[in-house]
Amino acid sequence: MKHEENTASTPKKPRALFGRKVTDLDALEEMTNSIRGSLYEVTKEIWMDNEEFKSFAQDFFEYQPWIEKSDGGSNEKGEIRCIRVINTETGQRVLVNSEGYGYCRYVAIEED
């Protein structure tokens, strides 16, 4: 697993739909179809191989060592502060807003 802080600002304002206490990736995908999301800022990235990502995606309620108490919430512009989790083999991306908890309290699928 690789961890990077994101210091680059993105000119395009991305949007993602964050679901509260979503159990797994299947439930998240079902929830996000055809719904407009929220503005967000990525504060760090976590890179996982396919097996790590599958394990992570099966239980968003599991506590993660890479989530810190200071992660999540919103910035001064009202954008959601989140962690981008990337599957290095498939490129699939999940955004995590922990709201200060050690698990994925709010999650979203990041689309291109």
C-alpha positions as CSV (number, residue, x, y, z in Angstrom):
1,M,0.0,0.0,0.0
2,K,1.3,3.4,-1.0
3,H,0.4,6.7,0.8
4,E,0.7,10.2,-0.7
5,E,-0.4,13.7,0.6
6,N,-2.1,15.7,-2.1
7,T,-0.7,19.2,-2.4
8,A,-1.7,20.1,-6.0
9,S,-4.8,22.1,-6.5
10,T,-7.2,21.0,-9.3
11,P,-8.7,23.7,-11.5
12,K,-11.8,21.6,-12.3
13,K,-14.2,21.4,-9.3
14,P,-14.9,17.7,-9.0
15,R,-18.2,16.4,-7.6
16,A,-18.9,13.0,-5.9
17,L,-21.9,11.6,-4.1
18,F,-21.0,10.6,-0.5
19,G,-23.2,8.0,1.1
20,R,-23.3,7.6,4.9
21,K,-22.4,4.2,6.4
22,V,-22.5,2.4,3.1
23,T,-21.7,-1.3,3.8
24,D,-19.7,-2.2,0.7
25,L,-18.7,-1.3,-2.9
26,D,-21.8,-3.0,-4.4
27,A,-24.2,-0.9,-2.2
28,L,-22.2,2.3,-3.1
29,E,-22.4,1.6,-6.8
30,E,-26.1,1.1,-6.6
31,M,-26.6,4.3,-4.6
32,T,-24.6,6.5,-7.0
33,N,-26.4,5.9,-10.2
34,S,-27.8,9.1,-11.7
35,I,-27.4,11.3,-8.6
36,R,-25.4,14.6,-8.6
37,G,-22.6,14.8,-6.0
38,S,-20.8,17.3,-3.8
39,L,-17.7,19.4,-4.3
40,Y,-14.7,17.8,-2.7
41,E,-10.9,18.2,-2.0
42,V,-8.6,15.2,-2.0
43,T,-6.2,15.6,1.0
44,K,-4.2,12.3,0.5
45,E,-4.1,9.2,-1.7
46,I,-3.9,5.6,-0.7
47,W,-2.7,3.1,-3.4
48,M,-3.7,-0.5,-3.0
49,D,-3.1,-3.6,-5.1
50,N,-6.2,-5.5,-6.3
51,E,-6.3,-7.9,-3.3
52,E,-6.0,-5.1,-0.8
53,F,-8.6,-3.0,-2.6
54,K,-11.1,-5.9,-2.7
55,S,-10.6,-6.5,1.0
56,F,-11.1,-2.8,1.7
57,A,-14.2,-2.6,-0.6
58,Q,-15.9,-5.6,1.1
59,D,-16.3,-3.8,4.5
60,F,-16.2,0.0,4.7
61,F,-17.0,-0.2,8.4
62,E,-13.6,-1.8,9.2
63,Y,-11.2,0.5,10.9
64,Q,-8.3,1.5,8.6
65,P,-4.8,2.3,9.9
66,W,-4.3,5.0,7.2
67,I,-7.3,7.1,8.4
68,E,-6.3,9.7,11.0
69,K,-8.6,11.6,13.4
70,S,-7.9,14.8,11.5
71,D,-9.1,13.4,8.1
72,G,-12.5,14.3,6.7
73,G,-14.8,17.1,7.4
74,S,-15.0,20.2,5.1
75,N,-12.6,23.0,4.1
76,E,-13.1,26.7,4.4
77,K,-14.9,26.7,1.0
78,G,-17.4,24.0,2.2
79,E,-15.9,21.3,0.0
80,I,-15.7,17.8,1.5
81,R,-12.1,16.8,2.6
82,C,-11.5,13.2,1.6
83,I,-9.0,10.5,1.0
84,R,-8.7,9.0,-2.5
85,V,-8.2,5.2,-2.4
86,I,-7.0,3.8,-5.7
87,N,-6.8,0.2,-7.0
88,T,-3.4,0.2,-8.8
89,E,-4.5,-2.6,-11.1
90,T,-7.9,-1.5,-12.2
91,G,-7.7,2.3,-11.6
92,Q,-11.0,2.2,-9.6
93,R,-11.2,5.0,-7.1
94,V,-13.2,5.4,-3.9
95,L,-13.3,8.6,-1.9
96,V,-13.5,8.4,1.9
97,N,-14.7,11.1,4.3
98,S,-14.2,9.7,7.8
99,E,-15.4,12.7,9.7
100,G,-12.8,12.1,12.4
101,Y,-13.6,8.4,12.8
102,G,-11.3,5.5,12.0
103,Y,-13.5,4.0,9.4
104,C,-15.1,5.1,6.1
105,R,-18.1,7.0,7.5
106,Y,-18.9,8.6,4.1
107,V,-17.8,7.1,0.8
108,A,-18.1,7.9,-2.9
109,I,-17.0,6.5,-6.2
110,E,-14.8,8.9,-8.1
111,E,-15.5,9.0,-11.8
112,D,-13.4,10.5,-14.5
